[in-house]
Every structure is written in C-alpha cells, then in structure tokens.
Amino acid sequence: IKMAGDSMSPDVDTDGPGKNEETEIVVNVGGVRQVFYGDNLNQYPETRLAELINCLSGGYDSIFSLCDDYDPGKREFYFDRDPDAFKCIIDVYYFGEIHMKKGICPICFKNEMEFWKVDLKFLDDCCKTHLSEKKEELEEIARRVQLILDDLGVDASESRWKRCQKYIWKFLEKPESSYPARVIAVLSFLFILISSIVMCVGTIPDLQVVDAEGNRMEHPTLDSIETACIGWFTMEYVLRLISSPNKLHFALSFMNIVDVLAILPFYVSLTLTHLGAKLMELSNVQQAVQALRIMRIARIFKLARHSSGLQTLTYALKRSFKELGLLLMYLAVGIFVFSALGYTMEQSHPETLFKSIPQSFWWAIITMTTVGYGDIYPKTTLGKLNAAISFLCGVIAIALPIHPIINNFVRYYNKQRVLETAAKHELELMELNSAEGKTANSKSEPEDLVRDGKEGPFYSSRIKVSHSDTFIHLLSEEKHYRTRLQSCK
C-alpha cells in the first residue's frame, strides 16, 4: 500500500486498472499477521478483506469503519477477532470453501463469518450440519429457560382465570414445580400401574364370575377398581385440556392421543352394554365390548409421560429409522432366501414339515432370530446345514445395526442432561446479574418494574427482566456477534 503525502488522508496509487490486483495488504488478527494480494481478495469483492483494498482513499473514517486499528508506519490493519477462526475463513480466497477446525464453537464461527462478510454458502455441508445442531441446542436451552421463567413469573395484567389455568397446568404437567405436584405425579403413576395389573388379573378364570346367561365376566371388585382408575384418568385429561395454553396442539400430541385411547374404550363399552342391546343382537354387543377391552392395553403407554427413559428410547428409535430399516431389509432378504432353500432341500424327505415357501417363512423367522420353537424343523442333512447357516447369518444381520441405535440412545440421553445443566446455569447467571443490577440501581428498580407491568421487586420479576434483556434478545438478534451461550467451552 502506498501512502499519500498527507498523513491524515492515506491513499493508494491508481496508475492503472490492474493496480488493485497487485496491491498487498497486511492484516493482524489477534496477533497473527497475514499478507494478502488484491487478485485473491477481489474474487469476493463484498467481503471485508476485499473492501480494505480501497478503504485508504476514503481517509481514516473509512479505515476505522472496517478495522479496529491501523498503523500507517507499518501499513498494517488490526482486528480484535479470533485468529483460529480467521485462518479457516481465509480458505475461501484460495479454495472456494471453508471448513471449521475441530474445537471451534460453530455459533462463534458463524458470527466470525458474518463479521468478515463471507456468505455461509461457502461453508462445507458437514460444517453446516454441525452448525444447525448447535443452533438447535441453543434454541432448546432458551426454550427451557423461558418455560422455567414463565413458571416463576406472575403477570399482574392477567385475569384470575388465566392465572388459575397456569397453576393447574404447572400442577399437572410439571412435577418438579412443587411437592404437591410430585404427589399428583406419583398418584397418576400408581393409577396407571394398578389399572394395568387389574386388566391382567381380570383374565384369570378363577377370579372371574358367571353371569345369568352363563358367560364369564370380570369380578365386580376388579370392575370397581377399573372404574375408579378410569375416573382418575378422565379427570386428569379434562383438567389438562382445560388448562392447556394451546388446546389444538394438546389434542394432537401423541401422548394425549394415547390418553384418549386408554379412556375411550371404557365409555364406549359402557354405552354398548346399556344401549347397544336395544339396537343389535346381544352376541354382537359382547364381541364389540371384548374387542374394545383389548384396546385397554394402550394405557401402559401412559407410563412414558412419567418416565424420561421411555421418552429417550422413543426418540432414539425415531432417530434410528434408517438403521431399523436396514435391519428389516437384511432379515427380509435372509428369510426369503433360506425359506426357499429349506423348502427345496426338504422336498425329498417323505415326512417333510415344509409344505410351501410361504409356510417356510415362519421357520426362517424363528431361526434367523434364534428363537427356534421347534414346531417346524429340517430332517435332511442339507436342510440342517441350511438351518445352521441361516441362524448364523441372522445373528450377524441383527448385530450390525444395533451399535448405531445404542449410540443414538446414549447421545440423546447425554444431550438432555447437558441441556438441563446449561439451562440451570443460565438461570443462576441471570439471578447473579439481576442481584448486581439491584445493588447498582436500588432506587430506580421499583419504578422500572411498575413501568414493565410488574407488581413489585420480587425475585421472579427481577429474573424475568434479566432474562428478556440478556438471553432471549441476544439469541433472537442475529446481528449480535457474541453472547455468553455462544462462547467456546
């Protein structure tokens, strides 16, 4: 870079159109010096480094709008940015793509790219995936913190009915919120357990009674217990539906659909028993009631509401559809091949148990899964050899996709623990910041709280103010370059 005579108005030579391509600039990022040439930088003229080439002609105002400091003697631009991230970003000028180094926070790297005005499209796909996962984690932390703060805060502008709805929702949906809520959660769990036990015990013939028509039915005591459990489930569901902030989302939620399926058969059976006999034959009513009773097994899935382990397992299976699909494909191919071979090899034996290939599917399934009931088995030497190969292949086919499924389970479980810890840490930081703000502004705080619609300087209000000013705002504003959650740890 050539400086003009006036030290207050730095400029560059413009002797020809190719001069910018031969221009050399020196950049110091966090103590690391880099030399760049105009022909490389001008490939991406909208980036910050390319703008440095022509900034000297605009004077110091133009220079300091792009960098943190400038040394005219050394003709060097200074930036107080992350040098490790910068080393990755400059690859775009030489290779046309960017890769993040291991150990760099993806959110910080994204902010660095925005500072250097490099488009995210140059980031490699593998790094974009890592970035999207990190953003999802931050959004999940923000959601958890917001839920906790909503539970702590009390909005004086809300009506008494709204406050009552929030209290009922927290009471039924969040056992960790209070001791009575934990008691309700334990009672709900016990009712589910008792109802499932009663459903199983009611099928024991010795405990059944015979009605006037000679048909066996459940013992009246067990029937009363079942009615009490259904009454509890119904009351719980209705209260949760009434207090739900989003009733459409509540009704379409998977676990709530399970709740309906667990409750509905009882009322339908009751209706058919008392009213259905007038509309159809008694035998048809009994068959319909028996079919509906089978649907009572859906209530066992209600345990997932109170078990984080079952929820984690469900998520791991959802994330492992590809692996499960591979497992089913391996087994399907093996079942078809070995059942066809077994049928062909056993045809020579006069007492063969392999009557057809479709019938042989059952033998292939129980053999490849190493169950082996023994109801169908080969009798020839080649058939036995085929059976030995089939269960060896079955063991291998089942074992191959299991490891990725286990990894998905462990990864999600550990991730949930980390997110929970991060949310608690964020709340502790907000409490600390709000306490410091109260000490510094003890006189003006009540006025600020009244202006924000709060009733007084109580604990939850201070936390909520700190939250809205520090966390949610920074997370939603893309132009902020650094937040506490976006630091590398």
C-alpha positions in Angstrom: 0.0 0.0 0.0 1.4 3.4 -0.9 0.7 6.3 1.4 -0.1 9.8 0.1 1.9 12.8 1.4 -0.8 13.9 3.8 -0.6 11.5 6.8 -4.3 12.3 7.7 -5.5 11.2 4.2 -4.0 7.9 3.3 -4.4 6.8 -0.3 -3.3 4.3 -2.8 -1.8 4.6 -6.2 -4.3 4.1 -9.0 -2.0 4.1 -12.0 -4.0 1.6 -13.9 -6.9 -0.8 -13.7 -4.6 -3.7 -12.8 -3.1 -1.9 -9.8 -5.6 -3.2 -7.3 -4.8 -6.8 -8.3 -1.1 -6.2 -7.4 -2.0 -4.4 -4.1 -0.6 -6.1 -1.0 -2.2 -5.6 2.4 -1.1 -6.8 5.8 -3.7 -7.9 8.3 -3.1 -8.6 12.0 -5.9 -10.6 13.6 -5.4 -11.3 17.3 -1.6 -11.0 17.0 -1.4 -13.2 13.9 -0.1 -11.4 10.8 -1.3 -12.4 7.3 -0.4 -10.9 3.9 -2.9 -10.8 1.1 -2.9 -9.8 -2.5 -5.6 -8.0 -4.4 -6.0 -10.6 -7.1 -7.1 -13.1 -4.4 -9.3 -10.8 -2.5 -11.1 -9.3 -5.5 -12.6 -12.7 -6.2 -15.1 -11.9 -3.5 -15.4 -8.1 -3.6 -18.2 -7.9 -1.0 -16.1 -9.4 1.8 -14.4 -7.2 4.4 -10.9 -8.0 3.3 -11.7 -7.0 -0.2 -13.0 -3.7 1.0 -9.7 -3.0 2.7 -8.0 -2.6 -0.6 -10.0 0.6 -1.5 -10.6 1.9 2.0 -7.4 4.1 2.2 -8.8 6.5 -0.4 -11.6 7.4 1.9 -9.5 8.5 4.8 -9.3 7.3 8.4 -13.1 7.3 8.8 -13.3 4.7 6.1 -10.4 2.7 7.5 -11.8 2.5 11.1 -15.2 1.6 9.8 -13.7 -1.7 8.7 -11.0 -2.4 11.3 -10.2 -1.8 14.9 -6.9 0.0 14.4 -4.4 0.9 11.7 -0.7 1.6 11.8 0.3 4.0 8.9 4.0 3.3 9.5 3.7 -0.5 9.1 0.7 -0.1 6.8 -1.0 -2.8 8.9 -4.7 -3.3 9.7 -5.5 -4.6 13.2 -8.6 -6.7 14.2 -9.6 -7.9 17.6 -11.1 -11.2 16.4 -10.5 -14.9 16.8 -7.3 -15.8 14.8 -8.1 -19.5 14.7 -11.5 -18.9 13.1 -9.8 -16.4 10.7 -7.3 -19.0 9.5 -10.3 -21.1 8.4 -12.2 -18.3 6.9 -9.4 -17.1 4.6 -9.5 -20.5 2.9 -12.4 -19.2 0.8 -10.0 -17.0 -1.1 -7.7 -19.9 -2.1 -10.0 -23.0 -2.2 -13.5 -21.6 -2.6 -14.8 -23.3 0.5 -14.5 -23.2 4.3 -14.0 -25.9 6.9 -14.3 -25.4 10.6 -11.4 -26.8 12.7 -12.2 -29.1 15.5 -12.7 -27.3 18.8 -14.2 -24.1 17.4 -17.7 -23.2 18.5 -20.0 -23.3 15.5 -22.0 -20.3 16.6 -18.9 -18.3 17.2 -17.6 -19.3 13.8 -20.8 -18.2 12.2 -20.5 -14.8 13.8 -16.9 -14.6 12.6 -18.0 -15.3 9.1 -20.7 -12.6 9.4 -18.1 -10.1 10.6 -15.7 -10.9 7.7 -18.8 -10.7 5.4 -18.3 -14.1 4.0 -21.5 -15.9 2.9 -22.5 -19.1 4.7 -22.9 -20.9 1.4 -19.1 -21.3 1.3 -19.2 -23.4 4.5 -18.9 -27.1 3.8 -22.0 -29.2 4.2 -20.6 -31.2 7.1 -19.9 -28.0 9.0 -23.3 -26.7 8.2 -24.8 -29.8 9.9 -22.7 -29.2 13.0 -23.8 -25.5 13.0 -27.5 -26.4 12.7 -27.2 -28.9 15.6 -25.6 -26.2 17.8 -28.3 -23.7 17.0 -30.9 -26.3 17.9 -29.2 -26.8 21.2 -29.2 -23.1 22.0 -32.8 -22.8 21.0 -33.7 -25.7 23.3 -31.8 -24.1 26.2 -33.7 -20.8 25.5 -37.0 -22.7 25.5 -36.2 -24.5 28.7 -35.2 -21.3 30.4 -38.3 -19.5 29.1 -40.5 -22.2 30.5 -38.9 -22.0 33.9 -39.1 -18.3 34.0 -42.8 -18.4 32.9 -43.4 -20.6 35.9 -41.6 -18.2 38.3 -43.1 -15.0 36.9 -46.6 -13.7 37.7 -48.1 -11.3 35.3 -50.4 -8.9 37.2 -52.2 -7.9 33.9 -53.6 -11.5 33.5 -57.1 -12.3 34.7 -57.7 -14.6 37.6 -58.9 -17.4 35.3 -55.6 -17.2 33.3 -53.6 -17.4 36.5 -55.7 -20.4 37.6 -55.1 -22.1 34.2 -51.3 -21.7 34.6 -51.4 -23.0 38.1 -53.4 -26.1 37.1 -51.1 -26.7 34.1 -48.0 -26.4 36.2 -49.6 -28.6 38.9 -50.4 -31.5 36.5 -47.6 -31.2 33.9 -44.5 -30.2 35.9 -43.9 -32.5 38.9 -40.7 -30.7 39.7 -42.5 -27.4 40.4 -43.8 -28.2 43.9 -44.2 -31.0 46.4 -48.0 -31.4 45.8 -47.3 -31.7 42.1 -44.9 -34.6 42.8 -47.5 -36.3 44.9 -50.0 -36.0 42.0 -47.4 -37.4 39.5 -46.8 -40.4 41.8 -50.6 -41.0 42.2 -51.0 -40.9 38.4 -48.2 -43.4 38.0 -49.8 -45.7 40.7 -53.2 -45.5 39.0 -51.6 -46.5 35.7 -49.9 -49.4 37.3 -53.0 -50.6 39.2 -55.1 -50.3 36.1 -52.7 -52.4 34.1 -52.5 -55.0 36.9 -56.3 -55.2 37.2 -56.6 -55.7 33.4 -54.2 -58.6 33.6 -55.6 -60.2 36.8 -59.2 -59.9 35.4 -58.4 -62.5 32.7 -57.6 -65.2 35.3 -60.5 -67.8 35.1 -60.5 -68.5 38.9 -61.2 -64.8 39.6 -64.0 -64.4 37.1 -67.7 -64.8 37.8 -70.5 -66.3 35.8 -73.5 -64.0 34.9 -77.1 -65.1 34.4 -76.5 -66.2 30.8 -73.6 -68.4 31.8 -70.9 -66.0 30.4 -67.7 -65.4 32.3 -67.1 -61.7 33.3 -64.7 -59.8 35.5 -65.1 -59.9 39.2 -67.2 -56.9 40.5 -64.4 -55.7 42.8 -61.9 -55.6 39.9 -64.5 -53.8 37.8 -64.9 -51.2 40.6 -61.2 -50.6 40.7 -61.1 -50.3 36.9 -63.9 -47.7 37.1 -62.1 -45.7 39.7 -58.9 -45.7 37.6 -60.8 -44.6 34.5 -62.4 -41.8 36.6 -59.0 -40.6 37.6 -57.7 -40.7 34.0 -60.8 -38.8 32.8 -60.5 -36.1 35.4 -56.8 -35.7 34.7 -57.2 -35.4 31.0 -60.1 -32.9 31.2 -58.2 -30.7 33.6 -55.1 -30.8 31.4 -57.2 -30.0 28.4 -58.9 -27.0 30.1 -55.6 -25.6 31.4 -53.6 -26.2 28.2 -52.3 -22.9 26.6 -52.6 -24.4 23.1 -55.6 -26.8 23.0 -55.2 -27.8 19.4 -51.5 -28.8 19.9 -52.5 -30.6 23.1 -55.2 -32.6 21.4 -52.9 -33.7 18.5 -50.0 -34.6 20.8 -49.0 -38.3 20.6 -49.1 -38.9 24.4 -52.5 -37.2 24.7 -53.9 -39.4 21.9 -52.7 -42.4 23.9 -54.6 -41.0 26.9 -57.8 -40.8 24.8 -57.3 -44.3 23.5 -56.8 -45.5 27.1 -60.1 -43.9 28.3 -62.4 -44.1 25.3 -62.9 -48.0 25.3 -64.4 -47.9 28.8 -67.1 -45.4 27.9 -67.8 -47.0 24.5 -68.1 -50.4 26.2 -70.4 -48.9 28.9 -72.6 -47.3 26.2 -72.8 -50.6 24.2 -73.6 -52.6 27.3 -76.6 -50.4 28.3 -77.8 -49.1 25.0 -76.4 -51.4 22.3 -78.5 -54.4 23.3 -81.6 -52.5 22.1 -80.0 -51.8 18.7 -78.3 -55.0 17.9 -78.1 -58.6 19.0 -76.6 -59.3 22.4 -73.8 -61.5 20.9 -72.6 -58.7 18.7 -72.6 -56.4 21.6 -70.4 -58.8 23.6 -68.0 -59.2 20.7 -67.7 -55.4 20.3 -67.2 -55.0 24.1 -64.5 -57.7 24.1 -62.7 -56.0 21.1 -62.8 -52.7 22.9 -61.4 -54.2 26.1 -58.3 -55.2 24.2 -57.7 -51.5 23.5 -57.1 -51.0 27.2 -53.5 -52.1 26.7 -52.9 -48.6 25.4 -52.8 -47.3 28.9 -49.4 -48.9 29.5 -48.0 -46.3 27.2 -49.1 -43.6 29.6 -46.1 -44.6 31.7 -43.9 -42.8 29.1 -45.3 -39.5 30.4 -43.7 -40.1 33.8 -40.5 -41.9 32.5 -37.7 -40.0 30.9 -36.1 -43.3 30.0 -39.0 -44.3 27.8 -39.1 -40.9 26.2 -35.4 -41.2 25.4 -35.9 -44.7 24.0 -38.7 -43.4 21.8 -36.6 -40.6 20.5 -33.7 -42.9 19.8 -35.9 -45.2 17.8 -37.3 -42.3 15.8 -33.7 -41.2 15.0 -32.8 -44.8 14.1 -35.4 -45.4 11.4 -32.6 -45.9 8.8 -30.8 -48.5 10.9 -34.1 -50.2 11.7 -34.9 -50.2 8.0 -31.6 -51.9 7.2 -32.2 -54.5 9.9 -35.6 -55.3 8.5 -34.2 -55.4 4.9 -31.4 -57.8 6.0 -33.9 -60.1 7.7 -36.4 -60.0 4.8 -33.8 -61.0 2.3 -32.5 -63.8 4.6 -36.0 -65.0 5.3 -36.9 -65.3 1.7 -33.6 -67.0 0.6 -33.4 -69.5 3.4 -37.1 -70.4 3.4 -36.9 -71.1 -0.3 -33.7 -73.2 0.1 -35.2 -75.0 3.1 -38.4 -75.9 1.1 -36.4 -77.1 -1.9 -34.0 -79.3 0.3 -36.8 -80.8 2.4 -38.9 -82.0 -0.5 -37.1 -85.2 -0.8 -38.0 -86.3 2.7 -41.3 -88.2 2.9 -42.2 -86.6 6.3 -41.2 -83.1 5.5 -42.7 -80.2 7.5 -42.0 -77.7 4.8 -45.3 -77.7 2.8 -44.8 -74.5 0.9 -42.4 -71.5 0.7 -44.8 -69.1 2.5 -45.3 -71.6 5.3 -41.5 -71.9 5.5 -41.3 -68.1 6.2 -42.3 -68.9 9.8 -39.4 -71.3 10.2 -37.0 -68.8 8.7 -38.1 -66.0 11.0 -37.8 -68.1 14.2 -34.4 -69.5 13.0 -32.8 -66.2 12.0 -33.9 -64.5 15.2 -32.5 -67.6 17.2 -35.9 -68.2 18.8 -36.4 -71.8 17.4 -39.7 -73.0 18.7 -39.1 -76.4 17.2 -42.6 -76.8 15.6 -41.0 -76.8 12.2 -37.5 -78.2 11.7 -35.4 -79.8 8.9 -34.9 -83.5 8.7 -32.4 -83.8 5.8 -28.7 -83.2 6.1 -28.7 -80.4 3.6 -31.7 -78.9 5.3 -29.9 -78.9 8.7 -26.8 -77.2 7.0 -29.1 -74.6 5.6 -30.6 -74.0 9.0 -27.2 -73.6 10.6 -26.1 -71.0 8.0 -29.5 -69.2 8.4 -29.2 -68.6 12.1 -25.5 -67.6 11.8 -26.5 -65.0 9.2 -29.4 -63.9 11.4 -27.1 -63.2 14.3 -24.8 -61.1 12.1 -27.8 -59.3 10.5 -29.3 -58.4 13.8 -26.0 -57.3 15.4 -24.8 -55.0 12.7 -27.4 -52.1 13.1 -27.6 -52.4 16.9 -24.5 -50.3 17.6 -25.8 -47.2 15.8 -29.1 -47.5 17.6 -27.4 -47.7 21.0 -25.2 -44.7 20.1 -28.3 -42.6 19.3 -29.8 -43.5 22.6 -26.6 -42.6 24.6 -26.1 -39.4 22.6 -29.6 -38.2 23.1 -29.6 -39.1 26.8 -26.3 -37.2 27.4 -27.5 -34.3 25.4 -30.6 -33.9 27.5 -28.5 -33.9 30.7 -26.2 -31.3 29.2 -29.1 -29.1 28.1 -30.7 -29.3 31.6 -27.4 -28.3 33.2 -26.9 -25.5 30.8 -30.5 -24.1 31.5 -29.9 -24.2 35.2 -26.5 -22.5 34.8 -28.2 -19.8 32.7 -30.8 -19.2 35.4 -28.0 -18.9 38.0 -26.2 -16.3 35.8 -29.5 -14.3 35.4 -30.0 -14.3 39.1 -26.5 -13.1 39.7 -26.9 -10.3 37.1 -30.2 -9.3 38.5 -28.8 -9.1 42.0 -25.9 -6.9 40.8 -28.4 -4.7 38.9 -30.5 -4.4 42.1 -27.4 -3.2 44.1 -26.5 -0.7 41.4 -30.0 0.6 40.8 -31.8 0.0 44.0 -33.6 3.3 43.8 -34.8 3.1 40.2 -35.7 -0.6 40.1 -39.3 -0.3 41.6 -40.2 2.3 39.0 -38.8 0.2 36.2 -40.8 -2.8 37.4 -44.0 -0.8 37.6 -43.4 0.5 34.1 -43.0 -3.1 32.9 -46.3 -4.1 34.4 -44.9 -5.8 37.5 -46.4 -5.6 41.0 -43.1 -5.3 42.9 -39.4 -6.1 43.0 -39.9 -9.7 43.9 -37.5 -12.5 42.9 -39.2 -13.9 39.8 -39.8 -10.4 38.3 -36.2 -9.5 38.5 -35.2 -12.8 36.9 -37.6 -12.2 34.1 -36.3 -8.7 33.4 -32.8 -10.0 33.4 -33.8 -12.9 31.1 -35.5 -10.7 28.5 -32.6 -8.2 28.5 -29.8 -10.7 28.2 -30.7 -14.1 26.8 -33.8 -14.0 24.5 -32.9 -10.7 23.0 -29.3 -11.8 22.1 -30.5 -15.1 20.8 -33.1 -13.6 18.5 -31.0 -10.8 17.2 -28.7 -12.2 14.5 -26.5 -9.0 14.3 -25.1 -9.5 17.8 -21.7 -11.2 17.4 -21.1 -12.7 20.8 -23.3 -13.9 23.6 -22.4 -15.9 26.7 -24.0 -19.0 25.4 -22.1 -18.7 22.2 -18.7 -18.8 23.9 -16.4 -21.8 23.4 -16.1 -24.0 26.4 
